[in-house]
Amino acid sequence: MQIRRIFVLGGVTAALVLISAAGALAAKVNVRIEGKTRTLLSKANVPTRGGFLTRGGAPAGACPATSAAGALNVATKGRWGATFKSSLNDYELTSVLGERWTFTSPNYWAIWVNGKFASVGMCEIKLKRNDHLLFAVDPLKHPEHPLRLTAPSRARAGRAFTVTVNWLADNGKGKPLSGVRIMGATTNKRGRATITATKRGRLRLKASKTGYIRSAVAPVSVSG
């Protein structure tokens, strides 16, 4: 995996949001948060609004609530912490949903937008409808990359189906990953594994492997 230069900032504590006169509801975006050892927020489809975040010493007008910072604020209901750095005109994100990592610790909060690594602070990240935001704990010395798990939305009990696991480079390009265990099967060099559901119901598949950021949940509806 490649080494990347880190610019990512972000964060806050209790969120004071100045709502602009327009205050119009913006497009909804998806937010997922992966902690060091567990998923903190599997998925939240949240709206962003007009105005500006002013927590952590941010001056009015510096951090739009329609940015990635605003989406994080809504998704976590204000449970995030940071300090605004005037020299960078952005936040240094230090905690999310109770998990804290400062810039002096071995890990930091990385941000990925639609599978691509964000090289700017979260106040600078402009969002579009249905964008996917990932906030994830990432080691400073050995950067990790997110996993993407692809599976069919439907399957039949007793019949095998194939899933695929790729790891995402900084530019969002997927590369097959072998050795990932999913429901007793292991992905091959093409990142593929064949699994069989034994009974009806709904599967919530998730890929994880040491050295990588956990994937989002891939739901599979299993019929009889």
DAJOSUL-V932530 format. One record per helix or strand. SS is the DSSP state (@ for helix, = for strand). FROM is the first residue (numbers start at 1). LEN is the number of residues. If there is no record, write none. Layout:
ss=SS from=FROM len=LEN
ss=SS from=FROM len=LEN
//
This chain:
ss== from=17 len=2
ss== from=25 len=10
ss== from=39 len=11
ss== from=52 len=2
ss=@ from=55 len=3
ss== from=64 len=1
ss== from=67 len=1
ss=@ from=68 len=8
ss== from=80 len=6
ss== from=90 len=7
ss== from=99 len=2
ss== from=107 len=7
ss== from=116 len=2
ss== from=126 len=1
ss== from=132 len=8
ss== from=145 len=6
ss== from=154 len=3
ss== from=160 len=9
ss== from=174 len=3
ss== from=181 len=2
ss== from=185 len=2
ss== from=192 len=5
ss== from=201 len=5
ss== from=212 len=2
ss== from=218 len=6
//
